[in-house]
Amino acid sequence: MQSLSAGSQLNLFNAFGRCRLVSSTTLRYLSSERRTMMWKMGSKVDATNMESLFLARRRNIPNDARKGSMHLSQVHVQNDHLLEHGPLNEDMHLPLINKSHEIYESIDYIKNILSSMDDGRISVSPYDTAWVSLIRDFQGRDIPQFPSSIEWISNNQLSDGSWGDEHYFLAYDRLLNTLACVVALRYWNVHDDKSDRGISFIKDNISKLGEASTEHMTCGFEVVFPALLKRAKELNIDGIPYDAPVIQDIFDVRDRKMKRVPKELLHEVPTCLLHNLEGLGNLESLGKLEWPKILKLQTPKGSFITSPAATCYAIMETNDQDCIDFIQYVVKKFNGGAPTVYPVDIYARLWAVDRLERLGISRFFEPEIKSCLDHVYRFWTEKGVFSARNSEFCDIDDTSMGIRLLRLHGYNITPNALRTFKNGDEFTCYVGQGFESPSPIFNLYRASQVSFPGETILEEAKEFSYNFLKQKLDKNELLDKWLISKHLPSEIKCGLEIPWYASLPRLETRFYIENYGADDIWIGKSLYRMPEINEERYLELGKLDYNRCQAQHQMEWNHMQQWYEHSNLEEFGVSKKELLLAFFVASSSIFETERYGERIAWVKTNILSNILSNHYYSTEDSSEQRTALSTELQNKHGRKWGYSYTKVHRLIAILLETLQESTTHALDRTGVDVSDLLLDLWGAWLKKLTGEGDEEIEQVELIVGTLNICGGHISSKDDKLSHDEYTTLCRLSNKICGQLAEFKNGNKKVNDAKRTKSEIDKDMQLLLKLILHPNSSCNLSKDVKQTFFVIVRALYYKAYFATEQIDSHISKVLFEKVV
């Protein structure tokens, strides 16, 4: 269980600082009390009564509050002990809010990236470029067919004589790239000085292969490196330590691996062996390659599992025109160079969308995201997908990410493709994989949480992936075969500690900003980077937007404290800690700056409904209060009360002002007067509390209805509320919330708690299906349905985490600026 640090406590103390009215230019709704004086509640309301109500409320406000500044007591979030501390100064947030030009520039820049993805952007591989340069002139002349590849090699040698990733040293990558480039230069007898420096680098660093982590061994290294050494020997390249013990070890690993490979498998189905085709020629264990059969396994673009190096080898052996067309396309695209894999159109789109969503900035790119996912869905197969379209070879990493994102965006997708990667009780990245790595299994775990009822393959995937990742975490074995990222361990740790049902959008974003790897490196045959995925501008925009939203949330929190004091909510049994929790959950779920009206409506509806259900509708002697509340709400206005009016009358005034405020916000944003809808919704809920009427309106339904009305998703009483689908969602959401309350407050026995948790998760799966599964007969909009999940997920969060953990989240999400 986490405990609050001193820093966290201090930030939470700041949460209850002095409150000042905020300038109307920075937060429009803070002038709502004056605007609502002229607003008409219902068809006809006397303006004098409205003004009297407003003035009566102001008589109970201290003088300094009327001037726009007042001191509020501090609350220690662990025990509600009152402390004094300084204010949250909204003026300090103005520079953050005024960074709009930087945000717009970043948005435009990213839009350009997303709209011009084509086959994906990826860094050039010296290894694959060297293989391209080895192709001889198709007319039979003694010159390279692609001289620009030789030029690329000449221009990209590093200062130490090697070729490879300039900013990260990995022995497998540097030695493979360097040996390949040396072979290419010596093959054409050009740039002797550069090849000599490359040979010196190999000689000085070959021993580092014995020290390198096998988890980071580049793909097929034990197959393709010996093949290059053989070519170097045939070219009589001196100075390379061919007999070094570490090289003999690599040959031994290759021989053991190839003995396990059935020869017929290579020629019948696309496997990872095709990706390393250039290392398989003349191997005794495989015999002679049967090219007519192998050529049938090409991708539609002419490559072998998107590998330029493997395709170059096929050209040298067969002169196949489809292979030639592919390499010509690649060389032209990369100005003489060649990446380690291409295309990467599926991978680039999926991971870019995932990055934008986890950074909390996807709302700026909805058309571009739809285009990306339409592209992925267009090329989806029953076996899943690979990094490139139209590939018979698929992997669990891309397939898992595809299932998750496509399902969340309402595409008709099933998880059955995952059966391709199931072997007994385990899952593998691809058929024939020797050992599993954390990053693909983490994406499998993330996909497994977006499951519908009866999808046993996702239940099995969830059990396997969670246990696999937990074991890796416990043993600190998180080096990855496919990815070099210093943030991967903490990303996986957060993913396991905060399951998707129990997360909140701002909470996920806050942690992911810290774990975002702008300098992540992918491992193929050589190291590579993907600008559309680990793009620095994504992170910059994520931080700017987060801080801007956080600044507004803090100003809104000031407003909520003012409301607390003015309404004297302490008298109704509401603590500031309770108010802070309600505000945190709302602002972490609906965080967009323009949706402030919905946030405020959520918090106030939550607080007021708690007061009513806990204090005025829970005792037998409150019938007069119940009647008064219902009558005044039906009258749609408040009386001209003075200092002597009762608690119930004050509660009526608070409720009516809240409805006025919500209506004004909705009118400002949507242009629709929703006053009658809100009054009817509250009236139905109050009748439910008194046992009157046939309708059963639980608190979750009240909040969902309020958000859908204030958000403009429901504009008339018959618009959505009476539909069967809406009723079904209401009943299921009410059921889940009842189970969550039982899980949080009862079921002290371990077995009972597990059984309740299992029942909740089954109902959550059904709720997800009702919300996400495309249904042509459903009359509810995506926004209306999503609101149910937003509210239920927030309640799941509150039930799942202990108070100390929630306090830590509040401090981090609401009050710690991202730097």
N, C-alpha and C positions, 0 to 999 in steps of 0.2 A: 504494500500500500504506500502510495506516495505521501510525503508530508510537505507542508508549505515551507519554502525557504524564507529567510528574513526579507529578501527582496520581494518575494511574492506577497508577503503580508503587507509590506509597505505600499505596494501598488493597490492592494485591495483596500487599505485605509484611504488612499487617495480617491477611491471610488465614491466615498461619501463626503467629499469636500464641499466647500461653499458653492452655492448655485447662483448664477446670474442669468438674466434673460439674454438670449443671443440675438444678434442683429438680424433683422428680417431679411437682409440680403444674403445671409449665409444659411438660415434655417427658417423657411417661410411659416411653418406651422406654429412657431412660438407667438405669432400674433393672432392666433386663431380665436382667442377669447373675445378680442375686439370685433373680429369679423363675424363671429357667431351671434353678436348682439343684433345684427340685421338679418340673420338667417332665419328662415321660417320653418319651424318643425311641424310637418304635416301641411295640410291645405291652408289653414288659417290659424295664426297665433298672434296674440296682441304683442306688439313690439315693446310696450311698457312692461309687460310681465317678464319678457326676456331681459330687459335692462335691469329690472328690479332684482331678478335672480343673479345677474352678474354683479351688481353692486352689493347685494347681500353677501355674496361669496367674498368680495374684496374687503368687507368690513372685518372679516376674520383673518386677514393677511397682515402681518406686521408691516410697519411703515417702511422699513428698509427693503422689504420685499417689493413694495409698490415702486420703489425707486430702481428696481432691477437688480438688486444684490441682497443676498441674505446668507447668514451662516447656518449650516446644517451640521448636526452632530455626526461624528464618525461612528461606524459600526465595525467591530472586530468580527470578521466573518465566521470565526470558529465558535465564539460564545456570545456574540451580540453585545460585548462590552463596549460602551460608548467612549470614544476618544475624540479629541479635537485635532484636526489637521488642516492644511491649506486647501485652496480651491483647485478644481480643474479649470484651468484658464482657457476658454475657447479661443481667445485672440491668438494664442500660440499655434492653433491649428489652421489659421487662415492661409499661411504659406502652403500647407499641404493641399488644401482644397483648391488653391489657385494654381496648381501645377497642371492644369488642364491641357496646356499646349504640349507638354512633354508626353502626356498620356495619349493625346490625339496623334502625335508624331509616331509613337510606338505602335499604336493601332494600325496606322496606315502602312508602316513598315512591315508588320506581321501579315496584314492582309495581302500585301504583294507577295510575300513568301508563300502563303497558303494557296493563292490563286495561280501560282506559276510552278507548282510542284512537278508536273509532268511525270517523269519516271523516277523522281526523287533525286536529292542532292547527297553526295557522298564524297569523301576525300579520295585522292588517287593512291593506288597501291604500287610502290616500286616493284614488288615481286611480279604482279600481273603485267605491269608495263614492260618489264624485261621479257616476259614470254611473248608479248606482242612484237617486240623488236626482233625476236628470233625468226619470225616468219620471213621467208625469202620471197623475192620478187616473183609474182605470178607469171611473168613473161619469161622466166628462166634466167634473167640477168643476175649477176653476183652482187646484188645490192638488197638492202632491206625493203620489204614492201611498205613498211611504215617508218620512214626515216624520222618522222616527228617524235616517235617513241624513243629513239636513241637520243634525240635532242633533249627530251624531257629528263632522261636519266642523267645526261651531262649537266643539266641546269639545277638538279635537285640533290646533289651530294651534300651531306652535312659536313660541318667543319672538322669532325673527327675522322672523316674518311668513310663513314657509313651511310646507308640509306635507311629511312624509316621515319617514325614519328619523332619530330624534333623535340617535343616537350615531355616525352615520357620514354624512358629506357626500359625495354623488355628484351631480354637476351634472345628469345626465340624470334621476335619480330626483327630486330636489327640484323641478326646473323643471316636469317633467311633472305631478307630484302637485299642485303649487301652481297651475298653470294650470287643471287640471281642477276644483279646489275653487273657484277664483275664478269660473270659468264657471258652476258650479252655484249659487253664492250670488247672482251677478248675474242668472241666469236666473229666480230666484224673488224677486229684489229684497229680500234679507234680509241682515242683518249687514254693512252697508256698510263699517263700520270694519275688519272682518276682510278683506274683499275688497280694500280700499284698501291695507292692509299687504301683502297677497299680491302685488298689482300692483307695489308698490315693490320687493319682493324680486325679482320677475321682471326688472324694469328694471335693477336693480343687478347681477344675476348672469347675465344672458343671455350675456354674452361668455365665461363660463366653459365653455360648451359647446364652444367652439373649442379649449380647453386640455385637455378631458377625454379620457381614453384610449378609443379606439374599442372596445377589447376589453371594456370594462365598460359599453358602451352597453346600456341596458335593452332588453328584447325588443320588436322592432317599433317602436322609438322613431321611426325615420325615416318611419313610416307613420301612427302614431297622434298624434304631436305636431302635424304639419301639420293634421290633421283638427280638433284642438282649437283651433288658431289660427283656422281658418275659422269655427268656432262663435263664438269670441270676437269676431271681426269682425262677424258677423251680429248679435251682441248690442250692437254699438257700444261695446265696452269700450275706453276710452281709456287711454293710458299704457303700453300694451304695445308694444315696439319691433318691429312687424311687418316692417319693412324692414331690419332688421339683417343685415349680410353673413352672419353665422353661420346665420341662419334661412334665407336663400336657399340656402346650401350644403346644408341639411337637405332642402329641397324638391328640389334637384337629385339628391341621393342617392335619394330616394323615386322620382322619375321614372325614373331609370336602372334601379332594381330592378323596378318594375312593368312596364317594357317587356319584361322577360325572362320574365314570368309568363304562361303560356298561360291564356286566359280559361276554356277548357273544364275545365282542371284544378281550378279553384276550385269548380266546380259538380258535379264527379264523385266526388272522393275527399277524405277528410279530410286536409288539409295544414296546415302552420303558418299559412297565410294565414287560415284560419278563426279562429285564435286572435286575430287582429288585425282581425276583421271590422268593428269600429266605425271603422276608419280607411280602409275601402275604398269607402264610399258616394260615388257621383257622380264617381268618378275616370274621366277620359276614356279612359285606356288600357284600362280594364276594361269601360266602358259600364255599363248598368243591371244591378244584381244580380238574378238570377233566383231569387227567394225560394222558390218551390215546390221547386226542386232543392236549394237550400241547406238547407232545413229537414229534408230527408231525411238530412242528415249530422250531425244532433244526436246527442249521447250519450244513453243511456237515461234519464239524469236530466234531460235537456232543455237542457243547455248546449252551447256550441261549444268543444270541446277544453278544457273545465273553466274557461273564462274568464267571470267575471261581467260584465265590461265588454262583451265581444262579445255576450253573451246579452241584456244590457240594450238594446243597439242593435237586436237582432232583435225585441225586444218593441215598441220604438218604431215599427218598420217593419211588423210583421205582427200584433202582439197574440197571438202563438202561446201557447196555454195551457201547453204543456210548458215553454216558456221562463219563463213567469210562475211556474209551480210551483217551478222551480229557484231563481229569485231570491227568492221568498218564504221558501223553506227557508234560503237563505244569510243573509238579513237577520235572520231569527229566531235563527239559530245564533250570529250575531256581534253581536247587539244593535244593529242599525242599520248596522253596518259590512259590508264585503265584502272578502275576501282577493283576491289577484291570481290565484290558481287555487284550485279546490275541486271535488270532494274531493281529498285527498292521501293516501288510505288505503294505497295500495300503496307509495308513496315513504316515508311515515312508518314503516311496519313494516319495510321492508327496511333502511333506514338505521339505525333504532334497533337492530335485531338486529346489524348490522355493528359499530356503535359498542360495544355491550356485549361482543361477542366480542373485538374488538381491545383493549379495556381489560382483558380477562382476568376479567370478572365475570359472564359469561353463565351459569355454573353455578348462580347464585342464582335464575335466572329461566327454567328449562327449560320449565315448562308454558306460561308466557306467550310464550316464543319459538316453541314449537310452534304455538300458536294464531295467532301472526303469520304464520308460514310456511304454515300450512294455508290461511289467508286468501289469500295471494299465489298459492299453487298452484291454488286453486279458480278463480281468474280468469285463469290463464295461457292464452295463445293461441299459435297456430302462428307469429304475428308477434312474439311477445314481450308486453311490458306497457308501460304508461305510468304516470304518477304516480297516476292514478285507475283504478279498476276499470272494466270494460266499455267500454274505449276502443278504437276502431278505429285511432286514431293511437297509434303506439308509438315509443319512443326507445331508443337503445342504452345509455343510462346505467342506467335502471331494468331493462332486459332483461339486461344484463351482471351487475348485482348479483343479480338473481333467479336466473340460471343458477348463479352461484357458490354462493350460500347454499343454494338448494334442493338442489343436487347434494351439497354437503358434509353436508347433513342427511338424505341417503338418499332423496330424492324421485326419482321416475322422470322425469328431465328431459333433453332433448337440446339441443344448442347451435344447432340448425338455424335458429332464429329470427334469428340474427345475419346470415344471408344477406340478410335484408331491408335491412340497412344497408350492404351491400358494394357499392361502385361501382368496378369495375375492380380495381385492387390496393389500393384504399383503403377505409376504413370511415368512415361519417358518422353523426353523432348522430341525425339523422332525414332522411327523404327531402326533398330541397330545401334542406338546410343549406348556407349559403354558405361557411363556413370552420369548421375544427374547433378544439376547445378542449381543454386538458389534462385536466380532471377526468373527463369521460366516457370519454376514451381510456384514462385510468389505470384506471378500473373495468373496461374491456374487457381491459386487460392482466392484471389480477388474475383475471378469469374465465378467461382463456386458459390459465392455469397449472393449472387443475383439469380436465385433459383426459383422455379415454380413448383407447385405440389407434384409429387410423383416422379421427379427427375432424379432417379437413383444415381445416375452417372455423376451428377454434380455433388450429391451427398458423399459418394465414394471419393470424389476428387477433393472435397473439403477435408475429409478425415485424413487422407494421405498427405495432402499438402501441408496441413497444419502440423501434423506430427513430424514431417520431414523438416520443416522450417524451424520448429521448436527445438528439435534435436541439434540442428546446425547452430542455432543461437546459443544453446547451452554449452556446446563444445567449442564455440568460437571458430567454426569452420565455414566462414562465409566468403572465402575467395571464390570467384565466379569464373566459369569457363568462357562465358560470352561477353562479360562486361567488367571493366575496371572502374569502380566507383567507390570513393571513400565514404559515400553516404549510404550505400546499400545496406549495411548492417542496421543502422538506425531507422531506415525506411521500413525494413522488414519488421523490426521490433515494434515500431508504431502500428504497423498493419495488424500484427497479432494482438497487441494490447487494446487497440481500438477497432473492434469489428465494424463492418460497414453499417449494420443496423443501428449501432450505438454511436455512430459518429455524427458530427454536425459539419456543414459545409465550411464554415470559417475555421473550425478546429482542424479539419483536414488540410485546409490551405495554409494555416499558420505553421503546422509541422512540415508540410511539403516544401514551403519556401526555404526552410532550413536544410532540407534534404535534396533540394534540386541540384542536379549535377551538370552545370554548364560546361564543366571540363571532363565529363564522362567520355570514356573511350571504349569502343566495341572491339571484340576480338574475332577476326576471321582468319584467313590464312595469313594475313598481316593485320596490324592494328588499323582501325579506321574511325573517322568521326562523321557525324551526320548533322549538318547545320540546321535542318528542319526539326530536329529533335532536341539536341542540346544547344539551343539558341539563347545567347545572353540576353537578347531583347525580351524574350518571354519572361525571364526572371525580373528584369528591370520594370516591365509593365506590371507584373504581379506585385512587386513591392510598392510601386506608386499607387496602385489601385487599393491595395490592402491598407496602406497608411491613410489614404483619403477616406475610405469607408470607416476605418477605425476612428478618425478624427470626428466624423459626423456622429458615429455611435456614442462617442464620449460626450458630445454636446447634447445628444438626445438623452443620455443618462442624467445630465444636469437637469434637463427638463423634467424627467421622471422624478427626480428628488424633489423638485419644486412642487410637482403635483402631489407627492406624498405628504409634504408639509402643509400645503394649502388645504388638502382634503382631510388632514388629520387622520390618516389611515392607521396610525398606531392605536387610535381609539377603537378601531374595528378589529384589532388583533393581528394586524399585518406588520411584520418587521421589515426593516430595510434590507436585511439579508434575503428575505423572501422576494422582495421586489427586485433586487439585483439578480437573483437567479432567474426570475421570469424574464427580465430584460436581456440577460446574457443568452438564454436559449432562443429567444425571438430574434435577436440581432445576429446570432450565429447561424440561424437557419434562413432568414430573409435578410440578406446583408446589403443588397444593392442600394446605393444612395437614394435613388428616386423612389424607393418603396418604403420611405419612412412612415407614411400613413398606415400601412399595413402592420409594420412593426409595433407602432404605438397602440393600434387597435388590439393587436394580439395581447400585449402586456396588460393593458387595462381591462380587457375582457377576462383574462385569466384571473387577475387580482379580484375584480368585482364579483365574478361568479363564485370564487372561493369564499368571499365574505358572505354572500347570500346563502350559499349552500351550507356553510359551516356554522353560521351564527343566526340566521333569520328563518331558515327552513329546516332546522334540525331539532327544534323543541316544540312541544305541544302548546305552549302558551304564547305563540307568536302569530296567531291567526290575524290579529288586528294589523300587525306590521305587514303581513303578507297581503292583506286586502289593500292597505294603503299603497304598497308598492305597485301592485297590479293596476289599481285605479289610476294612479298618477301616470304610469307608463301608457295606459290606454288613452289618457287625456292628452298625451304628447307634449306636456309642458309642466314647468314647476310653478309653485306658488310664490307669493311674496313673503318669504320667511325672514325673520330677524334673528337676533341672538338666541332667542329661546326655543328655536325649532329643534325637534328631537333628532336623535341619531338616525332614525329611519328616514326622516325628512331630508337630512343631510345626505344620506346614502342615495335617495332619489335624485337629489340635485347633482351629485357626482356622476351618477349613471346617465342622466339626461345630458349633462355637459360632455361626457365621453362620446355619446351617440352623435351629439352636434359636431364635435371635433372630427369624428370619423367620417361623417357625411361631408363635411367641408373638404377634407383631404381627398375623398373619392370624387367629389365634384370638380376639384382642381385638376385631378389627374385624368379622369375619364369623361367629364362633362355630363355625368348622369347623377340625378338626385336619388340617392339610395336610402333616404330617411325611413320611408315606410317599410322597406325590406328589413332594415336593422331593427326597427321597433317590433315588427311581426316576429322576427327571429327570437328576440329577447322575450317577447310575450309568450311564445310557445314554450320557451325554456322555463320561464317562471311558472307556467301552468303545470309543467311536468313536475316541478319541485313540490307544488301543492297537491299533486295527485289529480288535478283536473284535466279534462280533455283526453283524447285518444293518442295524441302524439307522444313519442318517447324521445326527448331531446337531451342527450348527455352533454357534459361540458365540452368534450372533444368536438362534438357536432356543432356546438355553439361557436367555438373558435374557428373551425373550418368554414362554417357559413359566413362568419364575419370577414375572414380573409378573402374568401371568394367574392363577396359583395364589395368590399373595399378595393379589391384589386381589379374590379370591372369584369370579372369572369361570369358573374350572375347579375343580370340587369332587371329582371322581373321575377315575381314570385313563381310563375309557372315556367320560367325559363329552364331551370335545372332541378330545383329542389324537389319536385314531385315525380321525377323520373325513377323508374325501378332501379336503374344502375346506381343512382345517387343514394337511394334508400339502402341498397345492399352494401355500399361502401360505408355508410354511416353505421350500420349494425355491426359490421366486421370491425371497424375502427373502435367502436365502443367496447366490443368484446375484448379486443387486444389491450386497450387501456385499462380495463378492469383486471385483466390478468397481470399486467405490469404492476399495478398497485398491489396486488396480492403478492407478487414476487418481491417487491420492494419492502413491504411492511409485514408480510406473514411468511408462512412456509419456512420455519426455522430449521426443520429437518432437511438434511442434505438430499435425500431421495425425493422428497416432495418438491424441493426447489428445482431439482433437475427435471422432474416431470413437468412442472409448470413452465420452465424455460423451453422444453421441447414443444409443448403445446403452443407457446407464444410464437416460436419460430415457424411452426407449421402454418399458423394463421398469418404470419408475416409473408410467407411464400404465397399464400392465396391473395393477400392484399396486393402484392407486387404483380401478380398475374392480372388481376382486375385493372390495375393502373397501367401496366406496360404492354400487355399483349394487345396487338392490333385487333380491333373488333369493328367490322364495318357497320354493325347494327347498333353500336353504342352511340348515344346522342350527347354524351358528355365530352367536353373539350379536354385536351391534354392538361391544360392549366388547372381546371377544376379537379381532375383526378389526382394530379401531382400534389395538390394542397393537402389531401388526406395523408399522403406519405410523409410530407414535411412535418405535420403535427405529430403523427404517430412515432416517427423517428425521434423527434425531440423528447417525447415522453419515454421512449425506450432508453435514450441517453440518460435521462434523470434516474431511471430505475437501475441502470446497469452500473453506474459509477458511484463510488463512495463519496461522502461529503468532501474529504480532503482532496481527492482527485479533481472534483468539480471546482473547488476553490483555486487549485493550481491552474486549471484551464481558463477560468475567468481572468485571473491575473495575466496570463500569457496572451490570451486572445483579445481582451478588451483594453488592456492598459500597458502592454509592452510594445513599443514601436518597433517595426521591422527595420533593420539597418542593413 
